[in-house]
């Protein structure tokens, strides 16, 4: 027989489509021979046959009753791209019109198109066949519907279902279940329910598949109550729930976090004679793992093993993922090496990657590398996600060389880096001071047409900002826009922070304004405002920081405690206590105030020497249940120390002791303060020695109290020894300490030594304050050195120190006693140059002095200057002026003064 086929070889070259088709026509009655000849021609001439050849072989098989063998040939015919759908369908229609097997042949045609994903071709063939009077069977319709839905062509499926209804092809239960499933799968469970109700009204009798489909759909949407209602309905209809029913309900309850009910359903299955399968247990294990309930998850796993079910890779993946998430990498590794091995499972790339990520997260990068080597050794190739985990781990440890090595290894394995890879690599380079390498990498990425996302650009922009490379920042912003990206909130926040750090506040303000103008869905967040507020506060620009902070609060954005403290500290440092208190009140209303915000206000009061307000603020703190600690009272003590008010400091110490807040140092200082206040300096020094014996280091307050106390009782030598001890301990002598020493020398009449201390202050760049000069001025005054008094007075004015009324009056008295002439111009025209700042009190002192000397004209000049400066003299000043004018009988000027008195609604008593 083979020799007869071999003899045909000589005719192979002469074979053509027409000849082959003709031969097959002669072989219609012998299907076996036709098939052999068809296959022989395909082997000799190639697989492509003409339509005529395919029609002949199909006809031969149909005649022989071999219908099951027809489908492969029709499938091969539909795969022939040189023949159109219309030609194929028309040829089959012409060849088999009137044949009983025609519907089946057309079913094969639809199925063949659908199996190749040719949905449009299947529907086109359907319409062409239908137009020739052949309505497809419901089975054919079901295949087309199932094929369309398998290819996610739900819209076309519903359109096709509409044609089924239109052509009155009776749908089967399978048809309707397909359509219900399509809606349920797409999450349109309400539409599925409505469709179910509609077809049931038209006589459709649902089966268990219908109920299972609807129950699963409701469970997928989290509608557990509706799913249970259907569960009860199917039972009433006589349907016994199967494993699919229970699995859907278990999954739904797990999704709704109703785990105890899910476990009850698992037990119910067994009681109802329905054996749980792997899917049943999978749902519970995954559910418990996702909720972090690992103990329950392992119990379910153990129950599976008891029932003879072997956990699959899905269960192990869920358990290992949950263990790694909790940082229990060692337990996860044991599960991989023992549990999976015992169950005959091979860990895949996903499982290894989870473990590698878990070890990297814990900083155990070497163990992560060992796992990488193990997986490669077992033939499991790492993917991009695996390398991302390793790159991220080494990046966090700052091992940039290893990061670059891993990146090159990824490329050598022909893996494609993703946006996470590039972001982590760029971020690692930037954080490790390799900004130029990061920028070079950006150029390489763009040249190779890889797409970076906004996160990668933000990492680069952040790196440039932190390294002060602001000139490169604008270029990066332009590049990201070229790549079709837009700056996001994070971009703006980085830019705002960067510009603030280099002092470019105006640009930062412009960026905030841009953010606000970007439209809906793009608004500044907490970081946007905080970067700008902190930048402004660092510059001391509370004028702009204050309204921006208030705007932030008005947008219900919650600032950090650090930002709250920054704005309050900045306002307090500026002495703007009104705004500081206002902002703290707003914070109170929004529940944002804390111990630190109150401490900032309190510090402000103390530094502004508003110690009474500071004391009242402590009571406010207590009312807000914010209890002051020792540090608060230390600020108050320091305030009194700077003021030189020893008694005030002692009262604070007593309060701390009463409230039992004091530390050891605070208690010792309290004892020293009490001894100093009563002049018992030997006792105070004894306490001081006791501190040193017990190893309690004195602080600056200790030394301040002792030095001032020693100076007050004339123990200047002890004070000097204490000052030296301070210096040895590294304390910097401040103006308060120096003032105490100057006061001690002045009290002893040692003005030369007092001036030496003043010279030392200036050499050490400790700026003398008003108290310093007043102390020396008072010492000269008591000694009768009137020329030196005026010299000190002038020096105070030239250094910009505010002269209080007492000092001013003292100087005037000195001038009178010394017989020094008081020059009006000296005080009036030179007051601003010498920062005397003449106020009502000082003007009054001068006017009264001139009147007493009978220098009424000079007194009137001062009066006119007061009026010019919009200062109102008091009644006693007018009394002196009126009495002086009356003595001179200058009634015209007296009348003018009376008019001023009446305008200011004052009353005077004329004595002459």
C-alpha positions in Angstrom: 0.0 0.0 0.0 2.9 2.4 0.9 4.4 1.7 -2.6 1.2 2.9 -4.2 1.5 6.2 -2.2 5.1 6.4 -3.2 4.1 6.1 -6.9 2.1 9.3 -6.5 5.3 11.1 -5.7 6.0 11.6 -9.4 2.7 13.6 -9.7 3.3 15.8 -6.7 4.8 18.7 -8.7 1.7 18.7 -11.0 -0.8 19.0 -8.1 -2.9 22.1 -7.9 -5.9 23.2 -5.9 -8.4 22.3 -8.7 -6.9 18.8 -9.2 -6.8 18.1 -5.4 -10.4 19.2 -5.0 -11.4 17.0 -7.9 -9.7 14.0 -6.5 -11.4 14.5 -3.1 -14.8 14.8 -4.8 -14.2 11.3 -6.2 -13.3 10.1 -2.7 -16.5 11.4 -1.0 -17.7 7.8 -0.4 -14.4 6.7 1.2 -13.7 9.1 4.1 -10.6 7.2 5.3 -8.9 7.5 1.8 -10.0 11.1 1.5 -8.4 12.0 4.8 -5.2 10.2 3.9 -5.0 11.9 0.6 -5.8 15.3 2.2 -3.0 14.9 4.7 -0.6 13.6 2.0 -1.2 16.7 -0.1 -0.7 18.9 2.9 2.6 17.2 3.6 3.8 17.5 0.0 2.5 20.9 -1.0 2.3 22.6 2.4 -0.6 22.9 5.0 -2.6 25.4 2.9 -5.6 23.9 1.2 -8.3 25.6 -0.9 -11.9 26.1 0.3 -13.0 23.4 -2.2 -10.6 20.8 -0.6 -11.9 21.6 2.9 -15.5 21.4 1.8 -14.8 18.0 0.2 -13.1 16.5 3.2 -15.9 17.8 5.5 -18.6 16.3 3.2 -16.7 13.0 3.2 -16.6 12.9 7.0 -20.3 13.9 7.3 -21.4 11.2 4.8 -19.4 8.7 6.9 -21.2 9.8 10.0 -17.9 10.9 11.5 -19.2 14.3 12.8 -16.8 14.5 15.7 -13.9 14.6 13.2 -15.3 17.5 11.3 -14.5 20.2 13.9 -10.6 20.2 13.5 -10.9 20.7 9.7 -13.4 23.6 10.1 -11.0 25.1 12.6 -8.1 24.8 10.2 -10.3 26.5 7.5 -11.0 29.4 9.8 -7.3 29.8 10.6 -6.6 30.3 6.8 -6.0 34.1 6.7 -6.2 34.1 2.9 -9.9 33.4 3.0 -12.5 35.9 4.4 -15.1 35.0 6.9 -17.8 35.7 4.3 -16.3 33.3 1.8 -15.9 30.5 4.4 -19.5 30.9 5.6 -21.0 31.3 2.1 -19.2 28.1 1.0 -20.4 26.1 3.9 -24.0 27.4 3.4 -23.9 26.4 -0.3 -22.4 23.0 0.4 -24.6 21.9 3.2 -27.9 23.7 2.6 -30.7 21.4 3.5 -28.5 18.9 5.3 -29.5 17.6 8.7 -26.0 18.1 10.0 -25.9 21.8 8.9 -26.7 23.3 12.3 -23.9 21.2 13.9 -21.4 22.3 11.1 -22.3 25.9 11.8 -21.8 25.3 15.5 -18.3 24.1 14.7 -17.8 27.3 12.7 -18.8 29.6 15.5 -16.7 27.6 18.0 -13.6 27.7 15.8 -13.7 31.4 15.5 -14.2 31.9 19.2 -11.4 29.5 20.2 -9.1 31.8 18.2 -10.4 34.9 19.8 -12.1 36.0 16.6 -15.3 37.3 18.3 -16.3 39.7 15.5 -15.8 36.9 12.9 -18.0 34.5 15.0 -20.8 37.1 15.2 -20.5 38.0 11.5 -20.8 34.3 10.6 -23.8 34.0 12.9 -25.6 36.8 11.1 -24.8 35.5 7.6 -26.1 32.0 8.5 -29.2 33.5 10.2 -30.0 35.5 7.0 -30.1 32.2 5.1 -32.8 30.9 7.3 -30.7 28.9 9.7 -31.3 29.8 13.3 -28.5 28.5 15.5 -29.3 26.1 18.3 -29.4 27.4 21.8 -26.2 25.4 22.4 -24.5 27.4 19.7 -25.8 30.6 21.2 -24.5 29.5 24.6 -21.1 28.9 23.1 -21.0 32.3 21.5 -22.1 33.9 24.7 -19.6 32.0 26.8 -16.9 32.8 24.3 -17.7 36.5 24.3 -17.7 36.6 28.1 -14.4 34.7 28.3 -12.9 37.4 26.2 -14.5 40.1 28.6 -16.8 41.3 25.8 -19.8 41.7 28.1 -21.4 44.5 26.1 -21.3 42.4 22.9 -22.6 39.4 24.9 -25.7 41.4 26.1 -26.3 42.6 22.5 -26.1 39.0 21.3 -28.5 37.9 24.0 -30.9 40.5 22.8 -30.8 39.0 19.4 -31.5 35.5 20.9 -34.6 36.9 22.5 -35.5 38.8 19.3 -35.2 35.6 17.1 -37.2 33.7 19.8 -34.5 31.1 20.3 -35.7 29.6 23.7 -32.9 30.2 26.2 -31.8 27.4 28.4 -31.0 27.6 32.1 -27.4 27.6 31.0 -28.0 30.7 28.9 -29.6 32.6 31.7 -26.9 31.5 34.2 -24.3 32.7 31.8 -25.9 36.2 31.7 -26.4 36.3 35.5 -22.8 35.3 36.0 -21.6 38.1 33.6 -23.3 40.7 35.7 -22.2 39.2 39.0 -18.6 38.9 37.9 -18.6 42.6 36.9 -19.8 43.6 40.3 -23.3 44.6 39.0 -25.1 42.4 41.5 -28.2 44.6 41.6 -28.6 44.3 37.9 -28.0 40.5 38.2 -30.8 40.3 40.8 -33.2 42.4 38.7 -32.5 40.2 35.7 -33.0 37.1 37.8 -36.4 38.4 39.0 -37.4 39.3 35.4 -36.6 35.9 33.8 -38.2 34.1 36.8 -41.5 36.0 36.1 -41.2 34.7 32.5 -41.1 31.1 33.7 -37.4 30.6 34.2 -36.8 28.0 37.0 -33.5 28.7 38.7 -31.2 25.9 39.5 -28.4 25.5 42.1 -25.9 27.2 39.6 -28.2 30.2 39.5 -28.3 30.5 43.3 -24.6 29.9 43.7 -23.8 32.6 41.1 -26.0 35.2 42.9 -24.7 34.2 46.3 -21.1 34.5 45.1 -21.9 37.9 43.6 -23.4 39.3 46.8 -20.5 37.9 48.9 -18.0 39.5 46.5 -19.7 42.8 47.1 -19.8 42.3 50.9 -23.6 41.8 50.9 -23.5 39.0 53.4 -27.1 39.5 54.5 -28.5 39.3 51.0 -26.3 36.2 50.3 -27.7 34.4 53.4 -31.3 35.3 52.3 -30.7 33.6 49.0 -29.1 30.7 50.9 -32.3 30.2 52.8 -34.4 30.6 49.7 -32.6 27.9 47.8 -33.0 25.5 50.8 -36.8 26.2 50.8 -36.9 25.4 47.0 -35.4 22.0 47.8 -31.8 22.7 46.6 -29.1 21.3 48.8 -26.1 23.7 49.2 -22.9 22.3 47.8 -19.3 23.1 48.3 -19.5 26.0 45.9 -22.3 27.6 47.9 -20.5 27.3 51.2 -17.2 28.5 49.8 -18.9 31.6 48.5 -20.4 32.3 51.9 -17.2 31.6 53.8 -15.4 34.1 51.4 -18.1 36.7 51.9 -18.0 36.4 55.7 -14.2 36.7 55.6 -14.4 39.8 53.4 -16.8 41.3 56.0 -14.4 40.3 58.7 -17.0 38.0 60.3 -14.5 35.2 60.9 -16.3 33.4 63.7 -19.3 33.1 61.4 -17.1 31.9 58.6 -15.7 29.2 60.9 -19.2 28.2 61.9 -20.1 27.7 58.2 -17.0 25.5 57.8 -18.3 23.3 60.6 -21.8 23.3 59.2 -20.5 22.0 55.9 -19.3 18.8 57.5 -22.5 18.4 59.5 -24.5 18.8 56.2 -22.3 16.1 54.5 -20.5 18.6 52.3 -16.8 18.0 52.4 -14.7 21.2 52.6 -12.1 21.4 49.9 -8.9 23.4 49.6 -10.8 26.5 48.5 -12.9 26.4 51.7 -9.8 26.5 53.8 -7.9 28.9 51.6 -10.6 31.6 52.1 -10.3 31.3 55.9 -6.6 31.1 56.1 -6.2 34.1 53.7 -8.8 36.0 55.7 -7.2 35.5 59.1 -3.7 36.3 57.6 -4.9 39.6 56.1 -6.3 40.6 59.6 -3.0 39.6 61.3 -4.7 36.7 63.2 -2.0 34.3 62.6 -2.8 31.9 65.5 -6.2 31.3 64.0 -4.8 30.9 60.5 -2.4 28.2 61.7 -5.2 26.4 63.5 -7.2 26.2 60.3 -4.1 24.9 58.5 -3.7 22.2 61.2 -7.4 21.3 60.8 -6.9 20.8 57.1 -4.0 18.4 57.8 -6.2 16.4 60.2 -8.8 16.0 57.5 -6.2 14.7 55.0 -6.0 17.9 52.9 -2.6 19.1 51.9 -2.2 22.9 52.0 -1.4 24.3 48.6 0.9 27.2 47.5 -1.9 29.7 48.0 -2.1 28.9 51.7 1.6 28.9 52.3 1.9 32.2 50.4 -0.7 33.8 52.7 1.0 32.5 55.9 4.5 33.5 54.8 3.3 36.9 53.7 1.6 37.5 57.1 4.6 36.3 59.1 7.0 38.6 57.1 4.6 41.5 57.6 4.9 40.9 61.4 8.6 40.7 61.2 8.6 37.0 62.0 11.0 36.1 59.2 12.6 33.1 61.0 9.2 31.4 61.4 8.4 32.2 57.8 11.7 30.6 56.7 10.9 27.5 58.8 7.6 27.2 57.0 9.3 27.4 53.7 12.0 24.9 54.5 9.9 22.4 56.5 6.2 22.9 55.9 6.4 23.3 52.1 9.0 20.6 51.7 7.0 18.1 53.7 3.9 18.8 51.6 5.9 18.4 48.4 5.6 22.0 47.3 8.3 24.1 45.6 8.5 27.7 46.7 8.1 30.1 43.8 9.6 33.5 43.1 6.8 35.3 44.9 7.4 33.4 48.2 11.1 33.8 48.0 10.7 37.5 47.3 8.4 38.0 50.3 11.0 36.5 52.5 13.8 38.5 51.0 11.7 41.7 51.5 11.0 40.6 55.1 14.7 40.2 55.9 15.6 43.5 54.1 13.0 45.3 56.1 14.7 44.1 59.3 18.1 45.2 58.0 19.3 41.5 57.6 20.5 42.1 54.1 23.1 39.3 54.2 20.4 36.7 55.0 18.4 38.1 52.1 21.3 37.6 49.7 21.6 34.0 50.9 18.0 33.4 50.1 18.5 34.9 46.6 21.4 32.5 46.1 19.3 29.6 47.4 16.4 30.3 45.0 18.7 30.6 42.0 20.3 27.3 43.1 16.9 25.7 43.1 16.1 27.0 39.6 13.8 29.7 40.7 14.8 32.9 38.9 14.5 36.2 40.8 12.4 38.9 39.1 12.4 42.7 39.1 10.4 42.7 42.4 13.0 40.5 44.0 15.8 42.9 43.1 13.7 45.9 44.1 13.5 44.4 47.6 17.3 43.8 47.8 18.1 47.3 46.4 15.7 48.9 48.9 17.3 46.9 51.8 20.9 47.9 50.9 19.8 51.4 50.1 18.4 51.9 53.6 21.8 50.7 55.0 23.6 53.2 52.9 25.6 50.5 51.0 25.5 52.3 47.7 28.1 50.1 46.0 26.0 47.0 46.7 23.0 48.8 45.4 24.7 49.6 42.1 26.0 45.9 41.9 22.5 44.6 42.3 21.2 47.0 39.7 23.8 45.8 37.2 23.0 42.2 38.1 19.3 42.9 37.3 20.2 44.2 33.9 22.6 41.3 33.2 19.7 38.9 33.8 17.8 40.7 31.1 15.2 41.9 33.6 13.5 45.2 32.9 13.7 47.8 35.8 10.4 49.3 36.7 9.7 52.7 38.2 10.3 51.4 41.8 13.8 50.3 40.8 14.7 53.6 39.4 13.1 55.5 42.2 15.0 53.5 44.9 18.3 53.7 43.0 18.0 57.5 42.4 16.9 58.0 46.1 19.9 55.9 47.3 22.4 57.9 45.2 20.9 61.2 46.4 20.9 60.2 50.0 24.5 59.0 49.9 25.8 62.2 48.4 26.1 60.9 44.8 23.8 63.5 43.3 25.9 63.8 40.1 25.6 60.0 39.5 21.9 60.2 40.1 21.6 63.0 37.5 23.8 60.9 35.0 21.5 57.9 35.6 18.5 60.2 34.7 20.2 61.0 31.4 20.8 57.3 30.7 17.2 56.4 31.6 15.7 59.0 29.3 18.1 58.1 26.4 16.9 54.4 26.7 13.2 55.6 26.6 12.5 54.2 30.1 9.6 56.1 31.7 10.2 57.7 35.1 7.3 58.6 37.3 6.9 61.7 39.4 8.2 59.9 42.5 11.6 59.4 40.8 11.8 63.0 39.8 10.8 64.1 43.3 13.7 62.1 44.7 16.1 63.9 42.3 14.6 67.3 43.1 14.8 66.6 46.8 18.5 65.6 46.4 19.3 68.8 44.5 17.5 70.9 47.2 19.3 69.2 50.0 22.6 69.7 48.3 21.9 73.3 47.5 21.9 72.7 43.8 18.8 74.9 43.2 20.0 75.8 39.7 19.4 72.2 38.6 16.0 72.1 40.2 14.2 74.2 37.5 15.8 72.0 34.8 14.4 68.9 36.4 10.9 70.4 36.7 11.1 71.2 32.9 12.2 67.6 32.1 9.4 66.0 34.0 7.0 68.2 32.1 8.6 67.1 28.9 7.9 63.5 29.9 4.2 64.3 30.2 4.2 64.6 34.0 3.0 67.3 36.2 4.4 68.4 39.6 2.4 66.9 42.5 1.9 68.1 46.0 5.2 66.3 47.1 7.1 68.2 44.3 5.8 71.6 45.5 6.5 70.7 49.1 10.1 69.7 48.3 10.6 73.0 46.3 9.1 75.1 49.0 11.3 73.5 51.6 14.4 73.8 49.4 13.8 77.5 48.7 13.2 78.3 52.3 16.4 76.6 53.4 18.5 78.9 51.1 16.5 81.9 52.3 14.5 82.4 49.0 11.3 82.9 50.9 9.6 84.9 48.1 10.0 82.1 45.6 8.6 79.7 48.3 5.6 82.0 48.7 5.1 82.0 44.9 5.1 78.2 44.8 2.4 78.1 47.6 0.3 80.5 45.6 0.7 78.3 42.5 -0.5 75.3 44.4 -3.6 77.1 45.5 -4.3 78.1 41.9 -3.9 74.6 40.5 -7.7 74.0 40.9 -9.9 71.4 42.6 -8.2 68.3 43.9 -4.8 70.0 44.2 -4.5 71.9 47.4 -1.6 72.6 49.7 -1.3 70.1 52.6 0.3 70.2 56.0 3.9 69.8 54.7 3.3 72.7 52.2 2.5 75.1 54.9 5.0 73.8 57.5 8.0 74.1 55.2 7.1 77.8 54.5 6.2 78.6 58.1 9.5 77.1 59.5 11.5 78.9 56.8 9.9 82.2 57.7 10.3 81.6 61.4 14.0 80.8 60.9 14.4 84.2 59.3 12.4 85.8 62.1 9.8 86.9 59.7 6.7 86.5 61.9 4.8 89.2 59.9 4.3 86.7 57.1 4.5 83.5 59.1 1.6 84.4 61.4 -1.1 84.8 58.7 0.1 81.7 56.8 -0.1 79.7 60.0 -3.6 81.0 60.7 -4.6 80.1 57.1 -3.3 76.6 57.6 -5.5 76.2 60.7 -8.5 77.7 58.9 -8.1 74.8 56.3 -8.4 72.3 59.2 -4.8 71.1 58.5 -3.1 69.8 61.6 0.4 71.2 62.2 3.1 69.2 64.0 4.0 70.1 67.6 7.4 71.3 66.2 5.7 73.8 63.8 3.4 75.0 66.6 6.3 75.6 68.9 8.3 77.2 66.0 5.7 79.9 65.3 5.1 80.6 69.0 8.8 80.7 69.8 9.4 83.0 66.8 6.6 85.4 67.9 7.8 85.4 71.5 11.4 86.1 70.5 10.1 89.1 68.6 8.2 90.2 71.8 4.9 89.8 69.9 3.1 88.3 72.8 -0.4 89.5 71.7 -0.2 87.4 68.5 1.4 84.5 70.3 -1.4 84.3 72.9 -4.0 84.7 70.1 -2.5 81.7 68.1 -2.3 79.6 71.3 -6.0 80.3 71.9 -6.8 79.1 68.4 -4.7 76.0 69.1 -6.7 75.5 72.3 -10.0 75.6 70.4 -8.7 73.0 67.8 -7.1 70.8 70.5 -3.6 71.4 69.2 -2.0 73.1 72.2 0.4 71.0 74.2 2.9 71.4 77.0 5.4 72.7 74.5 3.2 75.4 73.0 2.4 76.6 76.5 6.0 76.5 77.4 6.8 78.7 74.4 4.4 81.3 75.5 5.6 81.1 79.1 9.3 81.5 77.9 8.2 84.6 75.9 6.7 86.2 79.0 9.8 85.5 81.0 12.2 86.8 78.4 10.1 89.9 78.0 10.3 90.4 81.8 6.6 90.0 82.1 6.9 87.8 85.2 3.5 88.7 86.6 1.8 87.5 83.3 4.0 84.4 83.4 2.8 83.6 86.9 -0.8 84.0 85.8 -0.1 81.8 82.7 0.9 79.0 85.0 -2.7 79.0 86.5 -4.1 78.9 82.9 -1.9 75.9 82.2 -3.3 74.1 85.2 -6.9 74.9 84.2 -6.2 73.2 80.8 -4.8 70.2 82.7 -1.3 71.0 81.4 0.8 70.6 84.5 3.9 72.8 84.7 7.1 70.9 85.4 10.4 72.0 86.9 11.6 73.4 83.6 8.7 75.9 83.6 9.6 77.1 87.1 13.3 77.3 86.1 12.4 79.8 83.4 10.5 81.9 86.0 13.5 81.7 88.4 15.8 82.7 85.6 13.5 85.6 84.8 13.7 86.9 88.4 17.5 86.2 88.4 17.9 88.4 85.3 15.9 91.1 87.0 18.0 90.8 90.1 14.9 90.0 92.2 16.2 87.5 94.7 13.0 87.5 96.7 10.9 86.7 93.7 13.2 83.7 92.8 12.9 82.4 96.4 9.1 82.5 96.2 9.2 80.4 93.1 11.6 77.9 94.8 9.2 77.7 97.8 6.3 76.9 95.4 8.3 74.2 93.7 9.2 72.6 97.0 5.5 72.9 98.2 4.3 71.1 95.0 7.1 68.5 95.3 8.3 69.1 91.8 11.9 69.8 92.6 14.9 67.8 91.5 17.9 67.5 93.9 19.6 70.6 92.3 16.4 72.5 92.6 16.0 71.7 96.3 19.6 72.7 97.1 19.1 76.0 95.2 16.0 76.6 97.2 17.9 76.1 100.5 20.7 78.4 99.2 18.2 81.0 98.1 16.6 81.1 101.6 19.9 81.5 103.3 21.0 84.3 100.9 17.7 86.2 101.4 18.4 86.4 105.1 22.0 87.3 104.7 23.2 83.9 106.2 26.0 83.5 103.6 28.1 81.1 105.7 25.1 78.7 105.9 24.5 79.1 102.2 28.2 78.4 101.4 28.0 75.3 103.7 25.0 74.0 101.7 27.1 74.6 98.5 30.0 72.6 99.9 27.5 69.8 100.8 26.3 69.7 97.1 29.9 69.1 95.9 30.5 66.4 98.5 27.3 64.5 97.3 28.4 64.9 93.7 25.5 67.2 92.7 26.8 69.7 90.2 25.8 73.3 90.8 24.1 75.1 87.9 24.3 78.8 86.8 21.4 79.6 89.2 23.4 78.2 92.2 26.3 80.5 91.3 24.1 83.5 90.6 22.4 83.2 94.0 25.7 82.7 95.9 27.6 85.5 94.1 24.8 88.0 94.6 24.3 87.0 98.2 28.1 87.3 98.9 28.1 90.8 97.3 25.1 91.9 99.3 26.9 91.2 102.6 30.3 92.4 101.4 31.9 89.0 100.9 33.5 90.1 97.6 36.5 87.8 97.9 34.1 84.8 98.2 32.2 86.1 95.2 35.4 86.3 93.2 36.3 82.7 94.2 32.9 81.6 93.1 33.3 83.4 89.8 36.5 81.5 89.1 34.9 78.2 90.0 32.2 79.0 87.5 34.7 79.6 84.8 36.5 76.3 85.5 33.3 74.4 85.2 32.7 76.0 81.8 30.0 78.4 82.7 29.9 81.6 80.7 29.6 84.7 83.0 26.6 86.7 81.9 25.5 90.3 82.7 23.7 89.2 85.8 26.9 87.8 87.4 28.9 90.8 86.4 26.2 93.2 87.8 26.3 91.4 91.1 30.1 91.9 91.3 29.8 95.6 90.3 27.1 96.1 92.9 29.3 94.4 95.6 32.3 96.7 94.9 30.0 99.8 94.7 28.5 99.0 98.1 32.0 98.8 99.5 32.9 102.1 97.8 35.5 100.3 95.6 34.5 102.2 92.4 37.8 101.5 90.7 37.3 97.7 91.0 33.7 98.1 89.9 35.0 99.9 86.7 37.6 97.2 86.2 34.7 94.6 86.2 32.9 96.8 83.6 36.1 96.9 81.5 36.3 93.1 81.7 32.7 92.8 80.6 33.4 94.8 77.5 36.6 92.8 76.7 34.6 89.6 77.0 31.9 91.1 74.8 29.3 90.9 77.6 27.0 93.8 76.9 26.3 96.0 80.0 22.6 96.7 80.6 20.8 99.5 82.4 21.3 97.9 85.8 25.1 97.8 85.2 25.2 101.6 84.5 22.7 102.5 87.2 24.7 100.6 89.8 27.9 102.5 88.8 26.1 105.8 88.4 24.6 105.4 91.9 28.0 104.6 93.3 29.5 107.8 91.8 26.5 109.8 93.0 27.0 108.6 96.6 30.7 109.5 96.4 29.8 112.9 95.0 31.6 112.4 91.7 29.1 114.4 89.7 31.2 114.7 86.5 31.5 110.9 86.3 27.7 110.7 86.8 27.1 112.7 83.6 29.7 110.7 81.8 28.0 107.4 82.7 24.6 109.0 81.8 25.9 109.9 78.3 27.5 106.5 77.8 24.2 104.8 78.6 22.4 107.0 76.1 25.0 106.5 73.4 24.8 102.7 73.8 21.1 102.8 73.1 20.0 101.8 76.7 16.6 103.0 77.8 17.0 105.4 80.7 14.1 104.9 83.2 12.5 107.8 85.1 14.4 107.1 88.3 17.8 107.3 86.6 16.8 110.3 84.7 15.6 112.1 87.8 18.8 111.1 89.6 20.9 112.7 86.8 18.9 115.9 87.0 19.4 116.0 90.8 23.1 115.4 90.3 23.2 118.3 87.9 21.5 120.6 90.3 23.7 119.5 93.2 26.9 119.9 91.2 25.8 123.3 89.9 26.0 122.0 86.4 23.9 123.9 83.9 21.0 122.0 82.3 21.0 122.7 78.6 17.5 122.4 77.0 19.0 121.5 73.6 21.1 118.8 75.2 18.0 116.9 76.2 15.4 118.0 73.6 17.4 118.1 70.4 19.9 115.4 71.4 17.5 112.9 73.0 17.0 110.9 69.9 20.7 110.8 69.0 21.5 109.6 72.5 18.4 107.3 72.7 17.1 109.1 75.8 13.5 108.6 74.6 11.9 111.5 76.5 8.5 110.5 77.7 5.9 112.4 79.8 7.6 111.5 83.0 11.1 112.7 81.9 9.7 115.9 80.3 7.9 116.6 83.6 11.1 116.1 85.6 12.9 118.6 83.4 10.0 121.1 83.4 9.7 121.0 87.2 13.4 121.5 87.6 13.5 124.5 85.3 10.5 126.1 87.1 12.2 125.7 90.4 15.2 127.4 89.0 13.0 130.2 87.6 13.9 129.2 84.0 10.3 129.6 82.9 11.2 130.1 79.2 13.1 126.9 79.1 10.2 125.1 80.8 7.8 126.5 78.1 10.1 125.3 75.3 9.9 121.8 76.8 6.1 122.1 77.2 5.8 123.1 73.5 8.0 120.2 72.5 5.7 117.8 74.5 2.7 119.1 72.6 4.5 118.8 69.3 5.1 115.2 70.1 1.5 114.7 71.2 2.4 114.0 74.8 0.0 115.3 77.5 1.6 116.9 80.6 0.0 115.8 83.9 -1.7 118.1 86.4 1.5 118.5 88.6 3.5 119.6 85.6 0.9 122.3 84.7 0.8 123.3 88.4 4.5 124.1 88.2 4.2 126.0 84.9 1.2 128.1 86.0 2.8 129.0 89.4 6.0 129.9 87.6 4.2 132.1 85.0 2.2 133.7 87.8 5.4 134.6 89.6 6.6 136.3 86.4 3.2 137.9 85.9 3.1 136.6 82.3 -0.7 136.5 82.0 -0.7 135.9 78.2 1.3 132.7 78.5 -0.7 131.7 81.6 -3.9 132.0 79.6 -2.5 129.8 76.9 -1.5 127.2 79.5 -5.0 127.3 81.1 -6.5 126.6 77.6 -4.3 123.5 77.4 -5.5 122.5 80.9 -9.1 122.8 79.9 -8.6 120.9 76.6 -7.1 118.0 78.6 -9.7 118.2 81.3 -7.2 118.6 84.1 -7.5 120.5 87.4 -4.7 122.6 88.9 -4.1 124.4 92.1 -2.4 127.9 91.8 -0.5 128.6 95.0 0.4 132.2 94.2 
